[in-house]
Structure formats: C-alpha cells, structure tokens
Amino acid sequence: MKTETTCINGVFVLNPVVYPDNRGLFFESYQKEIFEKLNINTEFVQDIQ
C-alpha cells in the first residue's frame, strides 16, 4: 500500500497495490502496521470489496 500526505494535517491518501488475474482483482485494503505508523488507531469490524 502506498501512502501520500496531503496539505491537510492528519489526512492521508492510501492507495492499494492492485493485483489483477483471470478471476478479477486482489488488493490489500487494510494493514494494521501502516495505519499505526500514520497514528491511525482503529479497529475494522468488516471490510467488503
């Protein structure tokens, strides 16, 4: 996942790396370690793509 800072303090753009194949797409929409490095302390209950 690629992270970008913005001109707004505390706002980030998170761009997942997309891996396409003959079945469709795969990407990691959440990685705890990346969120922690950005001081985003949250717990997801569900993520549907």
mmCIF entry with sequence, helices, sheets and N, C-alpha, C, O atoms, coordinates in Angstrom:
data_MODEL
# 
_entry.id   MODEL 
# 
_entity.id                         1 
_entity.type                       polymer 
_entity.pdbx_number_of_molecules   1 
# 
_entity_poly.entity_id                      1 
_entity_poly.type                           'polypeptide(L)' 
_entity_poly.nstd_linkage                   no 
_entity_poly.nstd_monomer                   no 
_entity_poly.pdbx_seq_one_letter_code       MKTETTCINGVFVLNPVVYPDNRGLFFESYQKEIFEKLNINTEFVQDIQ 
_entity_poly.pdbx_seq_one_letter_code_can   MKTETTCINGVFVLNPVVYPDNRGLFFESYQKEIFEKLNINTEFVQDIQ 
_entity_poly.pdbx_strand_id                 A 
# 
loop_
_entity_poly_seq.entity_id 
_entity_poly_seq.num 
_entity_poly_seq.mon_id 
_entity_poly_seq.hetero 
1 1  MET n 
1 2  LYS n 
1 3  THR n 
1 4  GLU n 
1 5  THR n 
1 6  THR n 
1 7  CYS n 
1 8  ILE n 
1 9  ASN n 
1 10 GLY n 
1 11 VAL n 
1 12 PHE n 
1 13 VAL n 
1 14 LEU n 
1 15 ASN n 
1 16 PRO n 
1 17 VAL n 
1 18 VAL n 
1 19 TYR n 
1 20 PRO n 
1 21 ASP n 
1 22 ASN n 
1 23 ARG n 
1 24 GLY n 
1 25 LEU n 
1 26 PHE n 
1 27 PHE n 
1 28 GLU n 
1 29 SER n 
1 30 TYR n 
1 31 GLN n 
1 32 LYS n 
1 33 GLU n 
1 34 ILE n 
1 35 PHE n 
1 36 GLU n 
1 37 LYS n 
1 38 LEU n 
1 39 ASN n 
1 40 ILE n 
1 41 ASN n 
1 42 THR n 
1 43 GLU n 
1 44 PHE n 
1 45 VAL n 
1 46 GLN n 
1 47 ASP n 
1 48 ILE n 
1 49 GLN n 
# 
_struct_asym.id          A 
_struct_asym.entity_id   1 
# 
_struct_conf.conf_type_id            HELX_P 
_struct_conf.id                      HELX_P1 
_struct_conf.pdbx_PDB_helix_id       AA1 
_struct_conf.beg_label_comp_id       LYS 
_struct_conf.beg_label_asym_id       A 
_struct_conf.beg_label_seq_id        32 
_struct_conf.pdbx_beg_PDB_ins_code   ? 
_struct_conf.end_label_comp_id       LYS 
_struct_conf.end_label_asym_id       A 
_struct_conf.end_label_seq_id        37 
_struct_conf.pdbx_end_PDB_ins_code   ? 
_struct_conf.beg_auth_comp_id        LYS 
_struct_conf.beg_auth_asym_id        A 
_struct_conf.beg_auth_seq_id         32 
_struct_conf.end_auth_comp_id        LYS 
_struct_conf.end_auth_asym_id        A 
_struct_conf.end_auth_seq_id         37 
_struct_conf.pdbx_PDB_helix_class    1 
_struct_conf.details                 ? 
_struct_conf.pdbx_PDB_helix_length   6 
# 
_struct_conf_type.id          HELX_P 
_struct_conf_type.criteria    ? 
_struct_conf_type.reference   ? 
# 
loop_
_struct_sheet.id 
_struct_sheet.type 
_struct_sheet.number_strands 
_struct_sheet.details 
AA1 ? 2 ? 
AA2 ? 2 ? 
# 
loop_
_struct_sheet_order.sheet_id 
_struct_sheet_order.range_id_1 
_struct_sheet_order.range_id_2 
_struct_sheet_order.offset 
_struct_sheet_order.sense 
AA1 1 2 ? anti-parallel 
AA2 1 2 ? anti-parallel 
# 
loop_
_struct_sheet_range.sheet_id 
_struct_sheet_range.id 
_struct_sheet_range.beg_label_comp_id 
_struct_sheet_range.beg_label_asym_id 
_struct_sheet_range.beg_label_seq_id 
_struct_sheet_range.pdbx_beg_PDB_ins_code 
_struct_sheet_range.end_label_comp_id 
_struct_sheet_range.end_label_asym_id 
_struct_sheet_range.end_label_seq_id 
_struct_sheet_range.pdbx_end_PDB_ins_code 
_struct_sheet_range.beg_auth_comp_id 
_struct_sheet_range.beg_auth_asym_id 
_struct_sheet_range.beg_auth_seq_id 
_struct_sheet_range.end_auth_comp_id 
_struct_sheet_range.end_auth_asym_id 
_struct_sheet_range.end_auth_seq_id 
AA1 1 LYS A 2  ? THR A 5  ? LYS A 2  THR A 5  
AA1 2 PHE A 12 ? ASN A 15 ? PHE A 12 ASN A 15 
AA2 1 VAL A 18 ? ASP A 21 ? VAL A 18 ASP A 21 
AA2 2 GLY A 24 ? PHE A 27 ? GLY A 24 PHE A 27 
# 
loop_
_atom_site.group_PDB 
_atom_site.id 
_atom_site.type_symbol 
_atom_site.label_atom_id 
_atom_site.label_alt_id 
_atom_site.label_comp_id 
_atom_site.label_asym_id 
_atom_site.label_entity_id 
_atom_site.label_seq_id 
_atom_site.pdbx_PDB_ins_code 
_atom_site.Cartn_x 
_atom_site.Cartn_y 
_atom_site.Cartn_z 
_atom_site.occupancy 
_atom_site.B_iso_or_equiv 
_atom_site.pdbx_formal_charge 
_atom_site.auth_seq_id 
_atom_site.auth_comp_id 
_atom_site.auth_asym_id 
_atom_site.auth_atom_id 
_atom_site.pdbx_PDB_model_num 
ATOM 1   N N  . MET A 1 1  ? 0.844   -1.164  0.000   1.00 0.00 ? 1  MET A N  1 
ATOM 2   C CA . MET A 1 1  ? 0.000   0.000   0.000   1.00 0.00 ? 1  MET A CA 1 
ATOM 3   C C  . MET A 1 1  ? 0.894   1.232   0.000   1.00 0.00 ? 1  MET A C  1 
ATOM 4   O O  . MET A 1 1  ? 1.857   1.326   0.761   1.00 0.00 ? 1  MET A O  1 
ATOM 5   N N  . LYS A 1 2  ? 0.554   2.162   -0.861  1.00 0.00 ? 2  LYS A N  1 
ATOM 6   C CA . LYS A 1 2  ? 1.305   3.411   -0.946  1.00 0.00 ? 2  LYS A CA 1 
ATOM 7   C C  . LYS A 1 2  ? 0.542   4.490   -0.184  1.00 0.00 ? 2  LYS A C  1 
ATOM 8   O O  . LYS A 1 2  ? -0.676  4.616   -0.311  1.00 0.00 ? 2  LYS A O  1 
ATOM 9   N N  . THR A 1 3  ? 1.274   5.258   0.602   1.00 0.00 ? 3  THR A N  1 
ATOM 10  C CA . THR A 1 3  ? 0.641   6.333   1.368   1.00 0.00 ? 3  THR A CA 1 
ATOM 11  C C  . THR A 1 3  ? 1.143   7.681   0.881   1.00 0.00 ? 3  THR A C  1 
ATOM 12  O O  . THR A 1 3  ? 2.311   7.838   0.526   1.00 0.00 ? 3  THR A O  1 
ATOM 13  N N  . GLU A 1 4  ? 0.236   8.650   0.870   1.00 0.00 ? 4  GLU A N  1 
ATOM 14  C CA . GLU A 1 4  ? 0.584   10.016  0.481   1.00 0.00 ? 4  GLU A CA 1 
ATOM 15  C C  . GLU A 1 4  ? 0.065   10.968  1.544   1.00 0.00 ? 4  GLU A C  1 
ATOM 16  O O  . GLU A 1 4  ? -1.036  10.792  2.067   1.00 0.00 ? 4  GLU A O  1 
ATOM 17  N N  . THR A 1 5  ? 0.859   11.971  1.858   1.00 0.00 ? 5  THR A N  1 
ATOM 18  C CA . THR A 1 5  ? 0.381   13.013  2.757   1.00 0.00 ? 5  THR A CA 1 
ATOM 19  C C  . THR A 1 5  ? -0.371  14.052  1.926   1.00 0.00 ? 5  THR A C  1 
ATOM 20  O O  . THR A 1 5  ? -0.218  14.120  0.707   1.00 0.00 ? 5  THR A O  1 
ATOM 21  N N  . THR A 1 6  ? -1.176  14.848  2.599   1.00 0.00 ? 6  THR A N  1 
ATOM 22  C CA . THR A 1 6  ? -1.918  15.913  1.931   1.00 0.00 ? 6  THR A CA 1 
ATOM 23  C C  . THR A 1 6  ? -1.597  17.237  2.611   1.00 0.00 ? 6  THR A C  1 
ATOM 24  O O  . THR A 1 6  ? -0.882  17.275  3.613   1.00 0.00 ? 6  THR A O  1 
ATOM 25  N N  . CYS A 1 7  ? -2.121  18.301  2.066   1.00 0.00 ? 7  CYS A N  1 
ATOM 26  C CA . CYS A 1 7  ? -1.898  19.616  2.669   1.00 0.00 ? 7  CYS A CA 1 
ATOM 27  C C  . CYS A 1 7  ? -2.747  19.810  3.925   1.00 0.00 ? 7  CYS A C  1 
ATOM 28  O O  . CYS A 1 7  ? -2.586  20.802  4.637   1.00 0.00 ? 7  CYS A O  1 
ATOM 29  N N  . ILE A 1 8  ? -3.645  18.869  4.197   1.00 0.00 ? 8  ILE A N  1 
ATOM 30  C CA . ILE A 1 8  ? -4.479  18.932  5.401   1.00 0.00 ? 8  ILE A CA 1 
ATOM 31  C C  . ILE A 1 8  ? -3.835  18.056  6.468   1.00 0.00 ? 8  ILE A C  1 
ATOM 32  O O  . ILE A 1 8  ? -3.644  16.859  6.256   1.00 0.00 ? 8  ILE A O  1 
ATOM 33  N N  . ASN A 1 9  ? -3.504  18.636  7.596   1.00 0.00 ? 9  ASN A N  1 
ATOM 34  C CA . ASN A 1 9  ? -2.836  17.915  8.675   1.00 0.00 ? 9  ASN A CA 1 
ATOM 35  C C  . ASN A 1 9  ? -3.672  16.718  9.128   1.00 0.00 ? 9  ASN A C  1 
ATOM 36  O O  . ASN A 1 9  ? -4.852  16.863  9.448   1.00 0.00 ? 9  ASN A O  1 
ATOM 37  N N  . GLY A 1 10 ? -3.057  15.542  9.154   1.00 0.00 ? 10 GLY A N  1 
ATOM 38  C CA . GLY A 1 10 ? -3.728  14.336  9.620   1.00 0.00 ? 10 GLY A CA 1 
ATOM 39  C C  . GLY A 1 10 ? -4.552  13.613  8.573   1.00 0.00 ? 10 GLY A C  1 
ATOM 40  O O  . GLY A 1 10 ? -5.184  12.603  8.880   1.00 0.00 ? 10 GLY A O  1 
ATOM 41  N N  . VAL A 1 11 ? -4.559  14.108  7.338   1.00 0.00 ? 11 VAL A N  1 
ATOM 42  C CA . VAL A 1 11 ? -5.303  13.458  6.255   1.00 0.00 ? 11 VAL A CA 1 
ATOM 43  C C  . VAL A 1 11 ? -4.305  12.806  5.302   1.00 0.00 ? 11 VAL A C  1 
ATOM 44  O O  . VAL A 1 11 ? -3.348  13.442  4.861   1.00 0.00 ? 11 VAL A O  1 
ATOM 45  N N  . PHE A 1 12 ? -4.538  11.532  4.989   1.00 0.00 ? 12 PHE A N  1 
ATOM 46  C CA . PHE A 1 12 ? -3.653  10.766  4.127   1.00 0.00 ? 12 PHE A CA 1 
ATOM 47  C C  . PHE A 1 12 ? -4.450  10.133  2.999   1.00 0.00 ? 12 PHE A C  1 
ATOM 48  O O  . PHE A 1 12 ? -5.648  9.883   3.130   1.00 0.00 ? 12 PHE A O  1 
ATOM 49  N N  . VAL A 1 13 ? -3.770  9.877   1.891   1.00 0.00 ? 13 VAL A N  1 
ATOM 50  C CA . VAL A 1 13 ? -4.346  9.115   0.789   1.00 0.00 ? 13 VAL A CA 1 
ATOM 51  C C  . VAL A 1 13 ? -3.669  7.754   0.820   1.00 0.00 ? 13 VAL A C  1 
ATOM 52  O O  . VAL A 1 13 ? -2.442  7.662   0.781   1.00 0.00 ? 13 VAL A O  1 
ATOM 53  N N  . LEU A 1 14 ? -4.467  6.703   0.889   1.00 0.00 ? 14 LEU A N  1 
ATOM 54  C CA . LEU A 1 14 ? -3.953  5.336   0.923   1.00 0.00 ? 14 LEU A CA 1 
ATOM 55  C C  . LEU A 1 14 ? -4.312  4.660   -0.393  1.00 0.00 ? 14 LEU A C  1 
ATOM 56  O O  . LEU A 1 14 ? -5.489  4.448   -0.684  1.00 0.00 ? 14 LEU A O  1 
ATOM 57  N N  . ASN A 1 15 ? -3.311  4.326   -1.180  1.00 0.00 ? 15 ASN A N  1 
ATOM 58  C CA . ASN A 1 15 ? -3.511  3.704   -2.490  1.00 0.00 ? 15 ASN A CA 1 
ATOM 59  C C  . ASN A 1 15 ? -3.044  2.258   -2.441  1.00 0.00 ? 15 ASN A C  1 
ATOM 60  O O  . ASN A 1 15 ? -1.844  2.005   -2.331  1.00 0.00 ? 15 ASN A O  1 
ATOM 61  N N  . PRO A 1 16 ? -3.962  1.308   -2.519  1.00 0.00 ? 16 PRO A N  1 
ATOM 62  C CA . PRO A 1 16 ? -3.552  -0.092  -2.505  1.00 0.00 ? 16 PRO A CA 1 
ATOM 63  C C  . PRO A 1 16 ? -2.912  -0.497  -3.827  1.00 0.00 ? 16 PRO A C  1 
ATOM 64  O O  . PRO A 1 16 ? -3.232  0.054   -4.880  1.00 0.00 ? 16 PRO A O  1 
ATOM 65  N N  . VAL A 1 17 ? -2.014  -1.459  -3.758  1.00 0.00 ? 17 VAL A N  1 
ATOM 66  C CA . VAL A 1 17 ? -1.445  -2.053  -4.960  1.00 0.00 ? 17 VAL A CA 1 
ATOM 67  C C  . VAL A 1 17 ? -2.447  -3.106  -5.429  1.00 0.00 ? 17 VAL A C  1 
ATOM 68  O O  . VAL A 1 17 ? -2.819  -3.990  -4.659  1.00 0.00 ? 17 VAL A O  1 
ATOM 69  N N  . VAL A 1 18 ? -2.885  -3.018  -6.683  1.00 0.00 ? 18 VAL A N  1 
ATOM 70  C CA . VAL A 1 18 ? -3.908  -3.921  -7.222  1.00 0.00 ? 18 VAL A CA 1 
ATOM 71  C C  . VAL A 1 18 ? -3.228  -5.011  -8.044  1.00 0.00 ? 18 VAL A C  1 
ATOM 72  O O  . VAL A 1 18 ? -2.378  -4.731  -8.889  1.00 0.00 ? 18 VAL A O  1 
ATOM 73  N N  . TYR A 1 19 ? -3.619  -6.268  -7.781  1.00 0.00 ? 19 TYR A N  1 
ATOM 74  C CA . TYR A 1 19 ? -3.082  -7.424  -8.488  1.00 0.00 ? 19 TYR A CA 1 
ATOM 75  C C  . TYR A 1 19 ? -4.216  -8.085  -9.273  1.00 0.00 ? 19 TYR A C  1 
ATOM 76  O O  . TYR A 1 19 ? -5.013  -8.822  -8.693  1.00 0.00 ? 19 TYR A O  1 
ATOM 77  N N  . PRO A 1 20 ? -4.302  -7.835  -10.585 1.00 0.00 ? 20 PRO A N  1 
ATOM 78  C CA . PRO A 1 20 ? -5.357  -8.472  -11.382 1.00 0.00 ? 20 PRO A CA 1 
ATOM 79  C C  . PRO A 1 20 ? -4.931  -9.865  -11.852 1.00 0.00 ? 20 PRO A C  1 
ATOM 80  O O  . PRO A 1 20 ? -3.747  -10.130 -12.061 1.00 0.00 ? 20 PRO A O  1 
ATOM 81  N N  . ASP A 1 21 ? -5.916  -10.745 -12.012 1.00 0.00 ? 21 ASP A N  1 
ATOM 82  C CA . ASP A 1 21 ? -5.687  -12.030 -12.659 1.00 0.00 ? 21 ASP A CA 1 
ATOM 83  C C  . ASP A 1 21 ? -6.979  -12.433 -13.370 1.00 0.00 ? 21 ASP A C  1 
ATOM 84  O O  . ASP A 1 21 ? -7.911  -11.633 -13.453 1.00 0.00 ? 21 ASP A O  1 
ATOM 85  N N  . ASN A 1 22 ? -7.043  -13.656 -13.881 1.00 0.00 ? 22 ASN A N  1 
ATOM 86  C CA . ASN A 1 22 ? -8.212  -14.076 -14.654 1.00 0.00 ? 22 ASN A CA 1 
ATOM 87  C C  . ASN A 1 22 ? -9.488  -14.188 -13.814 1.00 0.00 ? 22 ASN A C  1 
ATOM 88  O O  . ASN A 1 22 ? -10.576 -14.313 -14.375 1.00 0.00 ? 22 ASN A O  1 
ATOM 89  N N  . ARG A 1 23 ? -9.379  -14.146 -12.508 1.00 0.00 ? 23 ARG A N  1 
ATOM 90  C CA . ARG A 1 23 ? -10.556 -14.213 -11.629 1.00 0.00 ? 23 ARG A CA 1 
ATOM 91  C C  . ARG A 1 23 ? -11.068 -12.840 -11.236 1.00 0.00 ? 23 ARG A C  1 
ATOM 92  O O  . ARG A 1 23 ? -12.186 -12.711 -10.736 1.00 0.00 ? 23 ARG A O  1 
ATOM 93  N N  . GLY A 1 24 ? -10.257 -11.814 -11.459 1.00 0.00 ? 24 GLY A N  1 
ATOM 94  C CA . GLY A 1 24 ? -10.642 -10.464 -11.059 1.00 0.00 ? 24 GLY A CA 1 
ATOM 95  C C  . GLY A 1 24 ? -9.456  -9.727  -10.471 1.00 0.00 ? 24 GLY A C  1 
ATOM 96  O O  . GLY A 1 24 ? -8.358  -9.754  -11.028 1.00 0.00 ? 24 GLY A O  1 
ATOM 97  N N  . LEU A 1 25 ? -9.680  -9.065  -9.334  1.00 0.00 ? 25 LEU A N  1 
ATOM 98  C CA . LEU A 1 25 ? -8.649  -8.254  -8.692  1.00 0.00 ? 25 LEU A CA 1 
ATOM 99  C C  . LEU A 1 25 ? -8.408  -8.710  -7.266  1.00 0.00 ? 25 LEU A C  1 
ATOM 100 O O  . LEU A 1 25 ? -9.289  -9.280  -6.621  1.00 0.00 ? 25 LEU A O  1 
ATOM 101 N N  . PHE A 1 26 ? -7.207  -8.452  -6.787  1.00 0.00 ? 26 PHE A N  1 
ATOM 102 C CA . PHE A 1 26 ? -6.883  -8.647  -5.380  1.00 0.00 ? 26 PHE A CA 1 
ATOM 103 C C  . PHE A 1 26 ? -6.127  -7.420  -4.924  1.00 0.00 ? 26 PHE A C  1 
ATOM 104 O O  . PHE A 1 26 ? -5.227  -6.943  -5.616  1.00 0.00 ? 26 PHE A O  1 
ATOM 105 N N  . PHE A 1 27 ? -6.489  -6.906  -3.757  1.00 0.00 ? 27 PHE A N  1 
ATOM 106 C CA . PHE A 1 27 ? -5.701  -5.841  -3.149  1.00 0.00 ? 27 PHE A CA 1 
ATOM 107 C C  . PHE A 1 27 ? -5.909  -5.864  -1.648  1.00 0.00 ? 27 PHE A C  1 
ATOM 108 O O  . PHE A 1 27 ? -6.945  -6.298  -1.146  1.00 0.00 ? 27 PHE A O  1 
ATOM 109 N N  . GLU A 1 28 ? -4.904  -5.389  -0.955  1.00 0.00 ? 28 GLU A N  1 
ATOM 110 C CA . GLU A 1 28 ? -4.947  -5.314  0.496   1.00 0.00 ? 28 GLU A CA 1 
ATOM 111 C C  . GLU A 1 28 ? -5.507  -3.942  0.868   1.00 0.00 ? 28 GLU A C  1 
ATOM 112 O O  . GLU A 1 28 ? -4.872  -2.916  0.623   1.00 0.00 ? 28 GLU A O  1 
ATOM 113 N N  . SER A 1 29 ? -6.699  -3.933  1.458   1.00 0.00 ? 29 SER A N  1 
ATOM 114 C CA . SER A 1 29 ? -7.343  -2.659  1.786   1.00 0.00 ? 29 SER A CA 1 
ATOM 115 C C  . SER A 1 29 ? -6.998  -2.168  3.187   1.00 0.00 ? 29 SER A C  1 
ATOM 116 O O  . SER A 1 29 ? -7.281  -1.020  3.529   1.00 0.00 ? 29 SER A O  1 
ATOM 117 N N  . TYR A 1 30 ? -6.397  -3.019  3.988   1.00 0.00 ? 30 TYR A N  1 
ATOM 118 C CA . TYR A 1 30 ? -6.054  -2.626  5.354   1.00 0.00 ? 30 TYR A CA 1 
ATOM 119 C C  . TYR A 1 30 ? -4.821  -3.385  5.788   1.00 0.00 ? 30 TYR A C  1 
ATOM 120 O O  . TYR A 1 30 ? -4.709  -4.590  5.565   1.00 0.00 ? 30 TYR A O  1 
ATOM 121 N N  . GLN A 1 31 ? -3.893  -2.673  6.411   1.00 0.00 ? 31 GLN A N  1 
ATOM 122 C CA . GLN A 1 31 ? -2.723  -3.299  7.024   1.00 0.00 ? 31 GLN A CA 1 
ATOM 123 C C  . GLN A 1 31 ? -2.454  -2.544  8.319   1.00 0.00 ? 31 GLN A C  1 
ATOM 124 O O  . GLN A 1 31 ? -2.095  -1.367  8.301   1.00 0.00 ? 31 GLN A O  1 
ATOM 125 N N  . LYS A 1 32 ? -2.627  -3.221  9.418   1.00 0.00 ? 32 LYS A N  1 
ATOM 126 C CA . LYS A 1 32 ? -2.543  -2.600  10.737  1.00 0.00 ? 32 LYS A CA 1 
ATOM 127 C C  . LYS A 1 32 ? -1.256  -1.807  10.932  1.00 0.00 ? 32 LYS A C  1 
ATOM 128 O O  . LYS A 1 32 ? -1.290  -0.705  11.479  1.00 0.00 ? 32 LYS A O  1 
ATOM 129 N N  . GLU A 1 33 ? -0.124  -2.350  10.494  1.00 0.00 ? 33 GLU A N  1 
ATOM 130 C CA . GLU A 1 33 ? 1.167   -1.697  10.708  1.00 0.00 ? 33 GLU A CA 1 
ATOM 131 C C  . GLU A 1 33 ? 1.246   -0.342  10.000  1.00 0.00 ? 33 GLU A C  1 
ATOM 132 O O  . GLU A 1 33 ? 1.793   0.613   10.550  1.00 0.00 ? 33 GLU A O  1 
ATOM 133 N N  . ILE A 1 34 ? 0.710   -0.257  8.801   1.00 0.00 ? 34 ILE A N  1 
ATOM 134 C CA . ILE A 1 34 ? 0.730   1.017   8.071   1.00 0.00 ? 34 ILE A CA 1 
ATOM 135 C C  . ILE A 1 34 ? -0.126  2.044   8.785   1.00 0.00 ? 34 ILE A C  1 
ATOM 136 O O  . ILE A 1 34 ? 0.286   3.194   8.940   1.00 0.00 ? 34 ILE A O  1 
ATOM 137 N N  . PHE A 1 35 ? -1.313  1.646   9.222   1.00 0.00 ? 35 PHE A N  1 
ATOM 138 C CA . PHE A 1 35 ? -2.193  2.571   9.934   1.00 0.00 ? 35 PHE A CA 1 
ATOM 139 C C  . PHE A 1 35 ? -1.542  3.041   11.233  1.00 0.00 ? 35 PHE A C  1 
ATOM 140 O O  . PHE A 1 35 ? -1.649  4.216   11.584  1.00 0.00 ? 35 PHE A O  1 
ATOM 141 N N  . GLU A 1 36 ? -0.876  2.149   11.944  1.00 0.00 ? 36 GLU A N  1 
ATOM 142 C CA . GLU A 1 36 ? -0.209  2.531   13.194  1.00 0.00 ? 36 GLU A CA 1 
ATOM 143 C C  . GLU A 1 36 ? 0.914   3.531   12.940  1.00 0.00 ? 36 GLU A C  1 
ATOM 144 O O  . GLU A 1 36 ? 1.087   4.467   13.721  1.00 0.00 ? 36 GLU A O  1 
ATOM 145 N N  . LYS A 1 37 ? 1.681   3.354   11.862  1.00 0.00 ? 37 LYS A N  1 
ATOM 146 C CA . LYS A 1 37 ? 2.753   4.303   11.530  1.00 0.00 ? 37 LYS A CA 1 
ATOM 147 C C  . LYS A 1 37 ? 2.206   5.697   11.260  1.00 0.00 ? 37 LYS A C  1 
ATOM 148 O O  . LYS A 1 37 ? 2.891   6.695   11.487  1.00 0.00 ? 37 LYS A O  1 
ATOM 149 N N  . LEU A 1 38 ? 0.968   5.765   10.772  1.00 0.00 ? 38 LEU A N  1 
ATOM 150 C CA . LEU A 1 38 ? 0.318   7.046   10.489  1.00 0.00 ? 38 LEU A CA 1 
ATOM 151 C C  . LEU A 1 38 ? -0.474  7.556   11.693  1.00 0.00 ? 38 LEU A C  1 
ATOM 152 O O  . LEU A 1 38 ? -1.202  8.544   11.592  1.00 0.00 ? 38 LEU A O  1 
ATOM 153 N N  . ASN A 1 39 ? -0.327  6.876   12.835  1.00 0.00 ? 39 ASN A N  1 
ATOM 154 C CA . ASN A 1 39 ? -1.070  7.210   14.058  1.00 0.00 ? 39 ASN A CA 1 
ATOM 155 C C  . ASN A 1 39 ? -2.576  7.142   13.863  1.00 0.00 ? 39 ASN A C  1 
ATOM 156 O O  . ASN A 1 39 ? -3.322  7.934   14.441  1.00 0.00 ? 39 ASN A O  1 
ATOM 157 N N  . ILE A 1 40 ? -3.020  6.193   13.047  1.00 0.00 ? 40 ILE A N  1 
ATOM 158 C CA . ILE A 1 40 ? -4.447  5.916   12.878  1.00 0.00 ? 40 ILE A CA 1 
ATOM 159 C C  . ILE A 1 40 ? -4.724  4.651   13.671  1.00 0.00 ? 40 ILE A C  1 
ATOM 160 O O  . ILE A 1 40 ? -4.439  3.544   13.213  1.00 0.00 ? 40 ILE A O  1 
ATOM 161 N N  . ASN A 1 41 ? -5.275  4.819   14.848  1.00 0.00 ? 41 ASN A N  1 
ATOM 162 C CA . ASN A 1 41 ? -5.538  3.681   15.726  1.00 0.00 ? 41 ASN A CA 1 
ATOM 163 C C  . ASN A 1 41 ? -7.019  3.359   15.674  1.00 0.00 ? 41 ASN A C  1 
ATOM 164 O O  . ASN A 1 41 ? -7.837  3.985   16.348  1.00 0.00 ? 41 ASN A O  1 
ATOM 165 N N  . THR A 1 42 ? -7.341  2.375   14.863  1.00 0.00 ? 42 THR A N  1 
ATOM 166 C CA . THR A 1 42 ? -8.729  1.975   14.691  1.00 0.00 ? 42 THR A CA 1 
ATOM 167 C C  . THR A 1 42 ? -8.795  0.468   14.540  1.00 0.00 ? 42 THR A C  1 
ATOM 168 O O  . THR A 1 42 ? -7.787  -0.188  14.275  1.00 0.00 ? 42 THR A O  1 
ATOM 169 N N  . GLU A 1 43 ? -9.974  -0.066  14.709  1.00 0.00 ? 43 GLU A N  1 
ATOM 170 C CA . GLU A 1 43 ? -10.175 -1.498  14.531  1.00 0.00 ? 43 GLU A CA 1 
ATOM 171 C C  . GLU A 1 43 ? -11.357 -1.691  13.600  1.00 0.00 ? 43 GLU A C  1 
ATOM 172 O O  . GLU A 1 43 ? -12.475 -1.287  13.918  1.00 0.00 ? 43 GLU A O  1 
ATOM 173 N N  . PHE A 1 44 ? -11.114 -2.310  12.447  1.00 0.00 ? 44 PHE A N  1 
ATOM 174 C CA . PHE A 1 44 ? -12.178 -2.574  11.499  1.00 0.00 ? 44 PHE A CA 1 
ATOM 175 C C  . PHE A 1 44 ? -12.917 -3.842  11.898  1.00 0.00 ? 44 PHE A C  1 
ATOM 176 O O  . PHE A 1 44 ? -12.304 -4.839  12.280  1.00 0.00 ? 44 PHE A O  1 
ATOM 177 N N  . VAL A 1 45 ? -14.219 -3.791  11.807  1.00 0.00 ? 45 VAL A N  1 
ATOM 178 C CA . VAL A 1 45 ? -15.035 -4.965  12.077  1.00 0.00 ? 45 VAL A CA 1 
ATOM 179 C C  . VAL A 1 45 ? -15.320 -5.702  10.780  1.00 0.00 ? 45 VAL A C  1 
ATOM 180 O O  . VAL A 1 45 ? -15.346 -6.932  10.754  1.00 0.00 ? 45 VAL A O  1 
ATOM 181 N N  . GLN A 1 46 ? -15.537 -4.942  9.685   1.00 0.00 ? 46 GLN A N  1 
ATOM 182 C CA . GLN A 1 46 ? -15.844 -5.563  8.407   1.00 0.00 ? 46 GLN A CA 1 
ATOM 183 C C  . GLN A 1 46 ? -15.376 -4.667  7.271   1.00 0.00 ? 46 GLN A C  1 
ATOM 184 O O  . GLN A 1 46 ? -15.480 -3.443  7.353   1.00 0.00 ? 46 GLN A O  1 
ATOM 185 N N  . ASP A 1 47 ? -14.859 -5.283  6.209   1.00 0.00 ? 47 ASP A N  1 
ATOM 186 C CA . ASP A 1 47 ? -14.457 -4.554  5.006   1.00 0.00 ? 47 ASP A CA 1 
ATOM 187 C C  . ASP A 1 47 ? -14.852 -5.405  3.814   1.00 0.00 ? 47 ASP A C  1 
ATOM 188 O O  . ASP A 1 47 ? -14.295 -6.483  3.605   1.00 0.00 ? 47 ASP A O  1 
ATOM 189 N N  . ILE A 1 48 ? -15.802 -4.932  3.040   1.00 0.00 ? 48 ILE A N  1 
ATOM 190 C CA . ILE A 1 48 ? -16.280 -5.683  1.882   1.00 0.00 ? 48 ILE A CA 1 
ATOM 191 C C  . ILE A 1 48 ? -15.888 -4.936  0.622   1.00 0.00 ? 48 ILE A C  1 
ATOM 192 O O  . ILE A 1 48 ? -16.160 -3.742  0.493   1.00 0.00 ? 48 ILE A O  1 
ATOM 193 N N  . GLN A 1 49 ? -15.254 -5.629  -0.303  1.00 0.00 ? 49 GLN A N  1 
ATOM 194 C CA . GLN A 1 49 ? -14.838 -5.018  -1.571  1.00 0.00 ? 49 GLN A CA 1 
ATOM 195 C C  . GLN A 1 49 ? -15.564 -5.678  -2.706  1.00 0.00 ? 49 GLN A C  1 
ATOM 196 O O  . GLN A 1 49 ? -15.361 -5.313  -3.864  1.00 0.00 ? 49 GLN A O  1 
# 
